[in-house]
Amino acid sequence: MSNYFNSNKPYSQFSYIYDKLMSDYHYEDIILYILNNVSNLKKGLDIGCGTGKISYELAKCGMEMIAVDASADMLQNRKIH
């Protein structure tokens, strides 16, 4: 059995391609749902944000976001893009 699941950094091995792997995921639907249904929301907390794609887009729309993830590599990947 691979040591992958025993690693304390399971996402580190593919963080650099995570957004490509998730390209079929409908992030836009989530973002639009939040923007359309929580109109008075000015701040958000995204726990387990991965590369921070949703938080990044919400911040571009004017929300103050705090995004956290257990994988520093996933967060670093957002800084690169």
C-alpha positions in Angstrom: 0.0 0.0 0.0 1.2 3.5 -0.8 2.4 5.9 1.9 0.2 8.5 0.3 -2.7 8.1 2.8 -0.3 7.9 5.7 1.3 11.2 4.8 0.7 14.2 7.0 0.7 16.3 3.8 -1.6 14.4 1.4 -2.4 17.4 -0.8 1.2 18.4 -1.2 1.7 15.8 -3.9 -0.8 17.3 -6.3 -1.3 20.8 -5.1 0.3 22.2 -8.2 -2.3 20.6 -10.5 -5.3 20.8 -8.1 -7.1 23.5 -10.0 -6.7 21.6 -13.3 -8.0 18.4 -11.6 -11.0 20.3 -10.4 -11.7 22.2 -13.6 -15.0 20.4 -14.1 -16.2 21.5 -10.6 -18.8 24.3 -10.8 -17.2 26.9 -8.6 -19.2 29.6 -10.4 -22.4 28.1 -9.2 -21.3 28.3 -5.6 -20.0 31.8 -6.0 -23.2 33.0 -7.6 -25.3 31.2 -4.9 -23.4 33.1 -2.2 -23.6 36.4 -3.9 -27.3 36.1 -4.8 -28.6 34.6 -1.5 -26.6 36.3 1.2 -26.8 39.9 0.0 -25.8 41.5 3.3 -22.7 39.3 3.8 -19.6 41.5 3.9 -17.1 39.0 5.4 -16.5 35.3 4.9 -14.5 32.5 6.4 -13.5 29.7 4.1 -12.2 26.7 6.1 -10.5 24.1 4.0 -10.2 26.5 1.1 -7.8 24.4 -0.9 -6.2 26.8 -3.4 -8.7 29.5 -2.4 -10.5 29.8 -5.7 -13.9 30.5 -4.2 -12.4 33.0 -1.6 -10.4 34.7 -4.3 -13.5 35.3 -6.5 -15.6 36.5 -3.6 -12.9 38.9 -2.6 -12.8 40.3 -6.1 -16.6 41.0 -5.7 -15.8 43.1 -2.6 -16.1 40.6 0.3 -13.5 40.5 3.0 -12.3 36.9 3.1 -10.2 34.8 5.4 -9.2 31.6 3.8 -7.4 28.8 5.7 -6.3 25.3 4.7 -4.2 22.7 6.5 -2.0 22.4 3.4 0.5 25.3 3.0 1.2 23.9 -0.5 -2.4 24.4 -1.6 -2.3 28.0 -0.3 1.0 28.6 -2.0 -0.5 27.4 -5.3 -3.0 30.2 -5.2 -0.2 32.8 -4.8 1.4 31.5 -8.0 -1.7 31.9 -10.1 
